[in-house]
């Protein structure tokens, strides 16, 4: 006897944007690969402040870390926090680059919310649709530094 059933998702079973989830922090780290000088730069965005951290080295020593607070409007911070769909980003894999390309540079984005956190690492040449708007906004801030 063959039993055929129909399975469908009801509204509660589908993934919906959780409106109760709030973004607490976004970290955007740009590592330029094998280079000398300040080649590791990170922007940390929180609702009330934006930090800019630069790390570097020479052939013989580690350079002092440079930390600064950026003057960014709360409107721009809100635009950054709302520039992506949380569920789409959290559905992404954690890494999008072959291990042998790490020396060519990469971006690491970490998103911390009231319910969960996600770290995504990808080659600087990689295009990830759910992160594209966020990445463009943060790169625009970086260009104006």
MODELLER restraints for C-alpha pairs under 7 A, 6 or more apart:
rsr = mdl.restraints
at = mdl.atoms
rsr.add(forms.Gaussian(group=physical.xy_distance, feature=features.Distance(at['CA:17:A'], at['CA:87:A']), mean=6.21, stdev=0.5))
rsr.add(forms.Gaussian(group=physical.xy_distance, feature=features.Distance(at['CA:21:A'], at['CA:113:A']), mean=6.48, stdev=0.5))
rsr.add(forms.Gaussian(group=physical.xy_distance, feature=features.Distance(at['CA:21:A'], at['CA:114:A']), mean=5.65, stdev=0.5))
rsr.add(forms.Gaussian(group=physical.xy_distance, feature=features.Distance(at['CA:21:A'], at['CA:115:A']), mean=6.27, stdev=0.5))
rsr.add(forms.Gaussian(group=physical.xy_distance, feature=features.Distance(at['CA:22:A'], at['CA:113:A']), mean=5.34, stdev=0.5))
rsr.add(forms.Gaussian(group=physical.xy_distance, feature=features.Distance(at['CA:22:A'], at['CA:114:A']), mean=5.32, stdev=0.5))
rsr.add(forms.Gaussian(group=physical.xy_distance, feature=features.Distance(at['CA:23:A'], at['CA:81:A']), mean=6.59, stdev=0.5))
rsr.add(forms.Gaussian(group=physical.xy_distance, feature=features.Distance(at['CA:23:A'], at['CA:112:A']), mean=6.05, stdev=0.5))
rsr.add(forms.Gaussian(group=physical.xy_distance, feature=features.Distance(at['CA:23:A'], at['CA:113:A']), mean=4.18, stdev=0.5))
rsr.add(forms.Gaussian(group=physical.xy_distance, feature=features.Distance(at['CA:23:A'], at['CA:114:A']), mean=6.43, stdev=0.5))
rsr.add(forms.Gaussian(group=physical.xy_distance, feature=features.Distance(at['CA:24:A'], at['CA:46:A']), mean=6.00, stdev=0.5))
rsr.add(forms.Gaussian(group=physical.xy_distance, feature=features.Distance(at['CA:24:A'], at['CA:47:A']), mean=6.74, stdev=0.5))
rsr.add(forms.Gaussian(group=physical.xy_distance, feature=features.Distance(at['CA:24:A'], at['CA:112:A']), mean=5.62, stdev=0.5))
rsr.add(forms.Gaussian(group=physical.xy_distance, feature=features.Distance(at['CA:24:A'], at['CA:113:A']), mean=5.09, stdev=0.5))
rsr.add(forms.Gaussian(group=physical.xy_distance, feature=features.Distance(at['CA:24:A'], at['CA:114:A']), mean=6.63, stdev=0.5))
rsr.add(forms.Gaussian(group=physical.xy_distance, feature=features.Distance(at['CA:25:A'], at['CA:44:A']), mean=6.98, stdev=0.5))
rsr.add(forms.Gaussian(group=physical.xy_distance, feature=features.Distance(at['CA:25:A'], at['CA:45:A']), mean=5.57, stdev=0.5))
rsr.add(forms.Gaussian(group=physical.xy_distance, feature=features.Distance(at['CA:25:A'], at['CA:46:A']), mean=4.70, stdev=0.5))
rsr.add(forms.Gaussian(group=physical.xy_distance, feature=features.Distance(at['CA:25:A'], at['CA:111:A']), mean=5.97, stdev=0.5))
rsr.add(forms.Gaussian(group=physical.xy_distance, feature=features.Distance(at['CA:25:A'], at['CA:112:A']), mean=5.15, stdev=0.5))
rsr.add(forms.Gaussian(group=physical.xy_distance, feature=features.Distance(at['CA:25:A'], at['CA:113:A']), mean=6.92, stdev=0.5))
rsr.add(forms.Gaussian(group=physical.xy_distance, feature=features.Distance(at['CA:26:A'], at['CA:44:A']), mean=5.78, stdev=0.5))
rsr.add(forms.Gaussian(group=physical.xy_distance, feature=features.Distance(at['CA:26:A'], at['CA:45:A']), mean=5.11, stdev=0.5))
rsr.add(forms.Gaussian(group=physical.xy_distance, feature=features.Distance(at['CA:26:A'], at['CA:46:A']), mean=6.73, stdev=0.5))
rsr.add(forms.Gaussian(group=physical.xy_distance, feature=features.Distance(at['CA:26:A'], at['CA:110:A']), mean=5.66, stdev=0.5))
rsr.add(forms.Gaussian(group=physical.xy_distance, feature=features.Distance(at['CA:26:A'], at['CA:111:A']), mean=4.65, stdev=0.5))
rsr.add(forms.Gaussian(group=physical.xy_distance, feature=features.Distance(at['CA:26:A'], at['CA:112:A']), mean=6.38, stdev=0.5))
rsr.add(forms.Gaussian(group=physical.xy_distance, feature=features.Distance(at['CA:27:A'], at['CA:42:A']), mean=6.88, stdev=0.5))
rsr.add(forms.Gaussian(group=physical.xy_distance, feature=features.Distance(at['CA:27:A'], at['CA:43:A']), mean=5.81, stdev=0.5))
rsr.add(forms.Gaussian(group=physical.xy_distance, feature=features.Distance(at['CA:27:A'], at['CA:44:A']), mean=4.46, stdev=0.5))
rsr.add(forms.Gaussian(group=physical.xy_distance, feature=features.Distance(at['CA:27:A'], at['CA:45:A']), mean=6.34, stdev=0.5))
rsr.add(forms.Gaussian(group=physical.xy_distance, feature=features.Distance(at['CA:27:A'], at['CA:109:A']), mean=5.51, stdev=0.5))
rsr.add(forms.Gaussian(group=physical.xy_distance, feature=features.Distance(at['CA:27:A'], at['CA:110:A']), mean=4.97, stdev=0.5))
rsr.add(forms.Gaussian(group=physical.xy_distance, feature=features.Distance(at['CA:27:A'], at['CA:111:A']), mean=6.54, stdev=0.5))
rsr.add(forms.Gaussian(group=physical.xy_distance, feature=features.Distance(at['CA:28:A'], at['CA:42:A']), mean=5.53, stdev=0.5))
rsr.add(forms.Gaussian(group=physical.xy_distance, feature=features.Distance(at['CA:28:A'], at['CA:43:A']), mean=5.20, stdev=0.5))
rsr.add(forms.Gaussian(group=physical.xy_distance, feature=features.Distance(at['CA:28:A'], at['CA:44:A']), mean=6.42, stdev=0.5))
rsr.add(forms.Gaussian(group=physical.xy_distance, feature=features.Distance(at['CA:28:A'], at['CA:108:A']), mean=5.87, stdev=0.5))
rsr.add(forms.Gaussian(group=physical.xy_distance, feature=features.Distance(at['CA:28:A'], at['CA:109:A']), mean=4.67, stdev=0.5))
rsr.add(forms.Gaussian(group=physical.xy_distance, feature=features.Distance(at['CA:28:A'], at['CA:110:A']), mean=6.69, stdev=0.5))
rsr.add(forms.Gaussian(group=physical.xy_distance, feature=features.Distance(at['CA:29:A'], at['CA:41:A']), mean=5.70, stdev=0.5))
rsr.add(forms.Gaussian(group=physical.xy_distance, feature=features.Distance(at['CA:29:A'], at['CA:42:A']), mean=4.10, stdev=0.5))
rsr.add(forms.Gaussian(group=physical.xy_distance, feature=features.Distance(at['CA:29:A'], at['CA:43:A']), mean=6.38, stdev=0.5))
rsr.add(forms.Gaussian(group=physical.xy_distance, feature=features.Distance(at['CA:29:A'], at['CA:107:A']), mean=5.53, stdev=0.5))
rsr.add(forms.Gaussian(group=physical.xy_distance, feature=features.Distance(at['CA:29:A'], at['CA:108:A']), mean=5.05, stdev=0.5))
rsr.add(forms.Gaussian(group=physical.xy_distance, feature=features.Distance(at['CA:29:A'], at['CA:109:A']), mean=6.39, stdev=0.5))
rsr.add(forms.Gaussian(group=physical.xy_distance, feature=features.Distance(at['CA:30:A'], at['CA:40:A']), mean=5.94, stdev=0.5))
rsr.add(forms.Gaussian(group=physical.xy_distance, feature=features.Distance(at['CA:30:A'], at['CA:41:A']), mean=5.26, stdev=0.5))
rsr.add(forms.Gaussian(group=physical.xy_distance, feature=features.Distance(at['CA:30:A'], at['CA:42:A']), mean=6.11, stdev=0.5))
rsr.add(forms.Gaussian(group=physical.xy_distance, feature=features.Distance(at['CA:30:A'], at['CA:106:A']), mean=6.12, stdev=0.5))
rsr.add(forms.Gaussian(group=physical.xy_distance, feature=features.Distance(at['CA:30:A'], at['CA:107:A']), mean=4.69, stdev=0.5))
rsr.add(forms.Gaussian(group=physical.xy_distance, feature=features.Distance(at['CA:30:A'], at['CA:108:A']), mean=6.69, stdev=0.5))
rsr.add(forms.Gaussian(group=physical.xy_distance, feature=features.Distance(at['CA:31:A'], at['CA:39:A']), mean=5.87, stdev=0.5))
rsr.add(forms.Gaussian(group=physical.xy_distance, feature=features.Distance(at['CA:31:A'], at['CA:40:A']), mean=4.45, stdev=0.5))
rsr.add(forms.Gaussian(group=physical.xy_distance, feature=features.Distance(at['CA:31:A'], at['CA:41:A']), mean=6.35, stdev=0.5))
rsr.add(forms.Gaussian(group=physical.xy_distance, feature=features.Distance(at['CA:31:A'], at['CA:105:A']), mean=5.24, stdev=0.5))
rsr.add(forms.Gaussian(group=physical.xy_distance, feature=features.Distance(at['CA:31:A'], at['CA:106:A']), mean=5.40, stdev=0.5))
rsr.add(forms.Gaussian(group=physical.xy_distance, feature=features.Distance(at['CA:31:A'], at['CA:107:A']), mean=6.30, stdev=0.5))
rsr.add(forms.Gaussian(group=physical.xy_distance, feature=features.Distance(at['CA:32:A'], at['CA:39:A']), mean=5.21, stdev=0.5))
rsr.add(forms.Gaussian(group=physical.xy_distance, feature=features.Distance(at['CA:32:A'], at['CA:40:A']), mean=6.38, stdev=0.5))
rsr.add(forms.Gaussian(group=physical.xy_distance, feature=features.Distance(at['CA:32:A'], at['CA:104:A']), mean=6.76, stdev=0.5))
rsr.add(forms.Gaussian(group=physical.xy_distance, feature=features.Distance(at['CA:32:A'], at['CA:105:A']), mean=4.35, stdev=0.5))
rsr.add(forms.Gaussian(group=physical.xy_distance, feature=features.Distance(at['CA:32:A'], at['CA:106:A']), mean=6.71, stdev=0.5))
rsr.add(forms.Gaussian(group=physical.xy_distance, feature=features.Distance(at['CA:33:A'], at['CA:102:A']), mean=6.82, stdev=0.5))
rsr.add(forms.Gaussian(group=physical.xy_distance, feature=features.Distance(at['CA:33:A'], at['CA:103:A']), mean=4.50, stdev=0.5))
rsr.add(forms.Gaussian(group=physical.xy_distance, feature=features.Distance(at['CA:33:A'], at['CA:104:A']), mean=4.66, stdev=0.5))
rsr.add(forms.Gaussian(group=physical.xy_distance, feature=features.Distance(at['CA:33:A'], at['CA:105:A']), mean=3.98, stdev=0.5))
rsr.add(forms.Gaussian(group=physical.xy_distance, feature=features.Distance(at['CA:34:A'], at['CA:103:A']), mean=5.42, stdev=0.5))
rsr.add(forms.Gaussian(group=physical.xy_distance, feature=features.Distance(at['CA:34:A'], at['CA:104:A']), mean=6.76, stdev=0.5))
rsr.add(forms.Gaussian(group=physical.xy_distance, feature=features.Distance(at['CA:36:A'], at['CA:57:A']), mean=5.87, stdev=0.5))
rsr.add(forms.Gaussian(group=physical.xy_distance, feature=features.Distance(at['CA:36:A'], at['CA:58:A']), mean=5.21, stdev=0.5))
rsr.add(forms.Gaussian(group=physical.xy_distance, feature=features.Distance(at['CA:36:A'], at['CA:59:A']), mean=6.97, stdev=0.5))
rsr.add(forms.Gaussian(group=physical.xy_distance, feature=features.Distance(at['CA:37:A'], at['CA:56:A']), mean=5.06, stdev=0.5))
rsr.add(forms.Gaussian(group=physical.xy_distance, feature=features.Distance(at['CA:37:A'], at['CA:57:A']), mean=5.33, stdev=0.5))
rsr.add(forms.Gaussian(group=physical.xy_distance, feature=features.Distance(at['CA:37:A'], at['CA:58:A']), mean=5.93, stdev=0.5))
rsr.add(forms.Gaussian(group=physical.xy_distance, feature=features.Distance(at['CA:38:A'], at['CA:54:A']), mean=6.07, stdev=0.5))
rsr.add(forms.Gaussian(group=physical.xy_distance, feature=features.Distance(at['CA:38:A'], at['CA:55:A']), mean=5.38, stdev=0.5))
rsr.add(forms.Gaussian(group=physical.xy_distance, feature=features.Distance(at['CA:38:A'], at['CA:56:A']), mean=3.88, stdev=0.5))
rsr.add(forms.Gaussian(group=physical.xy_distance, feature=features.Distance(at['CA:38:A'], at['CA:57:A']), mean=6.64, stdev=0.5))
rsr.add(forms.Gaussian(group=physical.xy_distance, feature=features.Distance(at['CA:39:A'], at['CA:55:A']), mean=6.61, stdev=0.5))
rsr.add(forms.Gaussian(group=physical.xy_distance, feature=features.Distance(at['CA:39:A'], at['CA:56:A']), mean=5.60, stdev=0.5))
rsr.add(forms.Gaussian(group=physical.xy_distance, feature=features.Distance(at['CA:40:A'], at['CA:54:A']), mean=5.85, stdev=0.5))
rsr.add(forms.Gaussian(group=physical.xy_distance, feature=features.Distance(at['CA:40:A'], at['CA:55:A']), mean=5.03, stdev=0.5))
rsr.add(forms.Gaussian(group=physical.xy_distance, feature=features.Distance(at['CA:40:A'], at['CA:56:A']), mean=6.22, stdev=0.5))
rsr.add(forms.Gaussian(group=physical.xy_distance, feature=features.Distance(at['CA:41:A'], at['CA:53:A']), mean=5.71, stdev=0.5))
rsr.add(forms.Gaussian(group=physical.xy_distance, feature=features.Distance(at['CA:41:A'], at['CA:54:A']), mean=4.52, stdev=0.5))
rsr.add(forms.Gaussian(group=physical.xy_distance, feature=features.Distance(at['CA:41:A'], at['CA:55:A']), mean=6.27, stdev=0.5))
rsr.add(forms.Gaussian(group=physical.xy_distance, feature=features.Distance(at['CA:42:A'], at['CA:52:A']), mean=5.81, stdev=0.5))
rsr.add(forms.Gaussian(group=physical.xy_distance, feature=features.Distance(at['CA:42:A'], at['CA:53:A']), mean=5.09, stdev=0.5))
rsr.add(forms.Gaussian(group=physical.xy_distance, feature=features.Distance(at['CA:42:A'], at['CA:54:A']), mean=6.45, stdev=0.5))
rsr.add(forms.Gaussian(group=physical.xy_distance, feature=features.Distance(at['CA:43:A'], at['CA:50:A']), mean=6.93, stdev=0.5))
rsr.add(forms.Gaussian(group=physical.xy_distance, feature=features.Distance(at['CA:43:A'], at['CA:51:A']), mean=5.65, stdev=0.5))
rsr.add(forms.Gaussian(group=physical.xy_distance, feature=features.Distance(at['CA:43:A'], at['CA:52:A']), mean=4.66, stdev=0.5))
rsr.add(forms.Gaussian(group=physical.xy_distance, feature=features.Distance(at['CA:43:A'], at['CA:53:A']), mean=6.42, stdev=0.5))
rsr.add(forms.Gaussian(group=physical.xy_distance, feature=features.Distance(at['CA:44:A'], at['CA:50:A']), mean=5.61, stdev=0.5))
rsr.add(forms.Gaussian(group=physical.xy_distance, feature=features.Distance(at['CA:44:A'], at['CA:51:A']), mean=5.04, stdev=0.5))
rsr.add(forms.Gaussian(group=physical.xy_distance, feature=features.Distance(at['CA:44:A'], at['CA:52:A']), mean=6.51, stdev=0.5))
rsr.add(forms.Gaussian(group=physical.xy_distance, feature=features.Distance(at['CA:45:A'], at['CA:51:A']), mean=6.56, stdev=0.5))
rsr.add(forms.Gaussian(group=physical.xy_distance, feature=features.Distance(at['CA:47:A'], at['CA:77:A']), mean=6.60, stdev=0.5))
rsr.add(forms.Gaussian(group=physical.xy_distance, feature=features.Distance(at['CA:50:A'], at['CA:69:A']), mean=5.78, stdev=0.5))
rsr.add(forms.Gaussian(group=physical.xy_distance, feature=features.Distance(at['CA:50:A'], at['CA:70:A']), mean=5.34, stdev=0.5))
rsr.add(forms.Gaussian(group=physical.xy_distance, feature=features.Distance(at['CA:50:A'], at['CA:72:A']), mean=6.90, stdev=0.5))
rsr.add(forms.Gaussian(group=physical.xy_distance, feature=features.Distance(at['CA:51:A'], at['CA:68:A']), mean=5.79, stdev=0.5))
rsr.add(forms.Gaussian(group=physical.xy_distance, feature=features.Distance(at['CA:51:A'], at['CA:69:A']), mean=4.55, stdev=0.5))
rsr.add(forms.Gaussian(group=physical.xy_distance, feature=features.Distance(at['CA:51:A'], at['CA:70:A']), mean=5.91, stdev=0.5))
rsr.add(forms.Gaussian(group=physical.xy_distance, feature=features.Distance(at['CA:52:A'], at['CA:67:A']), mean=5.78, stdev=0.5))
rsr.add(forms.Gaussian(group=physical.xy_distance, feature=features.Distance(at['CA:52:A'], at['CA:68:A']), mean=5.23, stdev=0.5))
rsr.add(forms.Gaussian(group=physical.xy_distance, feature=features.Distance(at['CA:52:A'], at['CA:69:A']), mean=6.12, stdev=0.5))
rsr.add(forms.Gaussian(group=physical.xy_distance, feature=features.Distance(at['CA:52:A'], at['CA:70:A']), mean=6.77, stdev=0.5))
rsr.add(forms.Gaussian(group=physical.xy_distance, feature=features.Distance(at['CA:53:A'], at['CA:66:A']), mean=5.65, stdev=0.5))
rsr.add(forms.Gaussian(group=physical.xy_distance, feature=features.Distance(at['CA:53:A'], at['CA:67:A']), mean=4.60, stdev=0.5))
rsr.add(forms.Gaussian(group=physical.xy_distance, feature=features.Distance(at['CA:53:A'], at['CA:68:A']), mean=6.58, stdev=0.5))
rsr.add(forms.Gaussian(group=physical.xy_distance, feature=features.Distance(at['CA:54:A'], at['CA:65:A']), mean=5.78, stdev=0.5))
rsr.add(forms.Gaussian(group=physical.xy_distance, feature=features.Distance(at['CA:54:A'], at['CA:66:A']), mean=5.06, stdev=0.5))
rsr.add(forms.Gaussian(group=physical.xy_distance, feature=features.Distance(at['CA:54:A'], at['CA:67:A']), mean=6.58, stdev=0.5))
rsr.add(forms.Gaussian(group=physical.xy_distance, feature=features.Distance(at['CA:55:A'], at['CA:63:A']), mean=6.94, stdev=0.5))
rsr.add(forms.Gaussian(group=physical.xy_distance, feature=features.Distance(at['CA:55:A'], at['CA:65:A']), mean=4.98, stdev=0.5))
rsr.add(forms.Gaussian(group=physical.xy_distance, feature=features.Distance(at['CA:55:A'], at['CA:66:A']), mean=6.73, stdev=0.5))
rsr.add(forms.Gaussian(group=physical.xy_distance, feature=features.Distance(at['CA:56:A'], at['CA:62:A']), mean=6.19, stdev=0.5))
rsr.add(forms.Gaussian(group=physical.xy_distance, feature=features.Distance(at['CA:56:A'], at['CA:63:A']), mean=5.12, stdev=0.5))
rsr.add(forms.Gaussian(group=physical.xy_distance, feature=features.Distance(at['CA:57:A'], at['CA:63:A']), mean=4.78, stdev=0.5))
rsr.add(forms.Gaussian(group=physical.xy_distance, feature=features.Distance(at['CA:80:A'], at['CA:134:A']), mean=6.06, stdev=0.5))
rsr.add(forms.Gaussian(group=physical.xy_distance, feature=features.Distance(at['CA:80:A'], at['CA:137:A']), mean=6.62, stdev=0.5))
rsr.add(forms.Gaussian(group=physical.xy_distance, feature=features.Distance(at['CA:83:A'], at['CA:133:A']), mean=5.82, stdev=0.5))
rsr.add(forms.Gaussian(group=physical.xy_distance, feature=features.Distance(at['CA:83:A'], at['CA:134:A']), mean=5.54, stdev=0.5))
rsr.add(forms.Gaussian(group=physical.xy_distance, feature=features.Distance(at['CA:84:A'], at['CA:130:A']), mean=6.27, stdev=0.5))
rsr.add(forms.Gaussian(group=physical.xy_distance, feature=features.Distance(at['CA:84:A'], at['CA:131:A']), mean=6.44, stdev=0.5))
rsr.add(forms.Gaussian(group=physical.xy_distance, feature=features.Distance(at['CA:84:A'], at['CA:133:A']), mean=6.74, stdev=0.5))
rsr.add(forms.Gaussian(group=physical.xy_distance, feature=features.Distance(at['CA:84:A'], at['CA:134:A']), mean=6.36, stdev=0.5))
rsr.add(forms.Gaussian(group=physical.xy_distance, feature=features.Distance(at['CA:85:A'], at['CA:130:A']), mean=6.88, stdev=0.5))
rsr.add(forms.Gaussian(group=physical.xy_distance, feature=features.Distance(at['CA:88:A'], at['CA:130:A']), mean=6.04, stdev=0.5))
rsr.add(forms.Gaussian(group=physical.xy_distance, feature=features.Distance(at['CA:89:A'], at['CA:130:A']), mean=5.61, stdev=0.5))
rsr.add(forms.Gaussian(group=physical.xy_distance, feature=features.Distance(at['CA:89:A'], at['CA:131:A']), mean=6.73, stdev=0.5))
rsr.add(forms.Gaussian(group=physical.xy_distance, feature=features.Distance(at['CA:90:A'], at['CA:118:A']), mean=6.24, stdev=0.5))
rsr.add(forms.Gaussian(group=physical.xy_distance, feature=features.Distance(at['CA:93:A'], at['CA:120:A']), mean=6.98, stdev=0.5))
rsr.add(forms.Gaussian(group=physical.xy_distance, feature=features.Distance(at['CA:94:A'], at['CA:119:A']), mean=6.01, stdev=0.5))
rsr.add(forms.Gaussian(group=physical.xy_distance, feature=features.Distance(at['CA:94:A'], at['CA:120:A']), mean=4.43, stdev=0.5))
rsr.add(forms.Gaussian(group=physical.xy_distance, feature=features.Distance(at['CA:94:A'], at['CA:121:A']), mean=6.13, stdev=0.5))
rsr.add(forms.Gaussian(group=physical.xy_distance, feature=features.Distance(at['CA:95:A'], at['CA:120:A']), mean=5.67, stdev=0.5))
rsr.add(forms.Gaussian(group=physical.xy_distance, feature=features.Distance(at['CA:95:A'], at['CA:121:A']), mean=4.76, stdev=0.5))
rsr.add(forms.Gaussian(group=physical.xy_distance, feature=features.Distance(at['CA:95:A'], at['CA:122:A']), mean=5.82, stdev=0.5))
rsr.add(forms.Gaussian(group=physical.xy_distance, feature=features.Distance(at['CA:96:A'], at['CA:121:A']), mean=6.20, stdev=0.5))
rsr.add(forms.Gaussian(group=physical.xy_distance, feature=features.Distance(at['CA:96:A'], at['CA:122:A']), mean=4.58, stdev=0.5))
rsr.add(forms.Gaussian(group=physical.xy_distance, feature=features.Distance(at['CA:96:A'], at['CA:123:A']), mean=6.73, stdev=0.5))
rsr.add(forms.Gaussian(group=physical.xy_distance, feature=features.Distance(at['CA:97:A'], at['CA:122:A']), mean=5.40, stdev=0.5))
rsr.add(forms.Gaussian(group=physical.xy_distance, feature=features.Distance(at['CA:97:A'], at['CA:123:A']), mean=5.52, stdev=0.5))
rsr.add(forms.Gaussian(group=physical.xy_distance, feature=features.Distance(at['CA:105:A'], at['CA:123:A']), mean=6.35, stdev=0.5))
rsr.add(forms.Gaussian(group=physical.xy_distance, feature=features.Distance(at['CA:105:A'], at['CA:124:A']), mean=6.13, stdev=0.5))
rsr.add(forms.Gaussian(group=physical.xy_distance, feature=features.Distance(at['CA:106:A'], at['CA:121:A']), mean=6.87, stdev=0.5))
rsr.add(forms.Gaussian(group=physical.xy_distance, feature=features.Distance(at['CA:106:A'], at['CA:122:A']), mean=5.54, stdev=0.5))
rsr.add(forms.Gaussian(group=physical.xy_distance, feature=features.Distance(at['CA:106:A'], at['CA:123:A']), mean=4.38, stdev=0.5))
rsr.add(forms.Gaussian(group=physical.xy_distance, feature=features.Distance(at['CA:106:A'], at['CA:124:A']), mean=4.84, stdev=0.5))
rsr.add(forms.Gaussian(group=physical.xy_distance, feature=features.Distance(at['CA:107:A'], at['CA:121:A']), mean=5.69, stdev=0.5))
rsr.add(forms.Gaussian(group=physical.xy_distance, feature=features.Distance(at['CA:107:A'], at['CA:122:A']), mean=5.47, stdev=0.5))
rsr.add(forms.Gaussian(group=physical.xy_distance, feature=features.Distance(at['CA:107:A'], at['CA:123:A']), mean=6.25, stdev=0.5))
rsr.add(forms.Gaussian(group=physical.xy_distance, feature=features.Distance(at['CA:107:A'], at['CA:124:A']), mean=5.84, stdev=0.5))
rsr.add(forms.Gaussian(group=physical.xy_distance, feature=features.Distance(at['CA:108:A'], at['CA:119:A']), mean=6.88, stdev=0.5))
rsr.add(forms.Gaussian(group=physical.xy_distance, feature=features.Distance(at['CA:108:A'], at['CA:120:A']), mean=5.62, stdev=0.5))
rsr.add(forms.Gaussian(group=physical.xy_distance, feature=features.Distance(at['CA:108:A'], at['CA:121:A']), mean=4.31, stdev=0.5))
rsr.add(forms.Gaussian(group=physical.xy_distance, feature=features.Distance(at['CA:108:A'], at['CA:122:A']), mean=6.54, stdev=0.5))
rsr.add(forms.Gaussian(group=physical.xy_distance, feature=features.Distance(at['CA:109:A'], at['CA:119:A']), mean=5.69, stdev=0.5))
rsr.add(forms.Gaussian(group=physical.xy_distance, feature=features.Distance(at['CA:109:A'], at['CA:120:A']), mean=5.30, stdev=0.5))
rsr.add(forms.Gaussian(group=physical.xy_distance, feature=features.Distance(at['CA:109:A'], at['CA:121:A']), mean=6.47, stdev=0.5))
rsr.add(forms.Gaussian(group=physical.xy_distance, feature=features.Distance(at['CA:110:A'], at['CA:118:A']), mean=5.55, stdev=0.5))
rsr.add(forms.Gaussian(group=physical.xy_distance, feature=features.Distance(at['CA:110:A'], at['CA:119:A']), mean=4.29, stdev=0.5))
rsr.add(forms.Gaussian(group=physical.xy_distance, feature=features.Distance(at['CA:110:A'], at['CA:120:A']), mean=6.42, stdev=0.5))
rsr.add(forms.Gaussian(group=physical.xy_distance, feature=features.Distance(at['CA:111:A'], at['CA:117:A']), mean=5.49, stdev=0.5))
rsr.add(forms.Gaussian(group=physical.xy_distance, feature=features.Distance(at['CA:111:A'], at['CA:118:A']), mean=5.36, stdev=0.5))
rsr.add(forms.Gaussian(group=physical.xy_distance, feature=features.Distance(at['CA:111:A'], at['CA:119:A']), mean=6.60, stdev=0.5))
rsr.add(forms.Gaussian(group=physical.xy_distance, feature=features.Distance(at['CA:112:A'], at['CA:118:A']), mean=6.67, stdev=0.5))
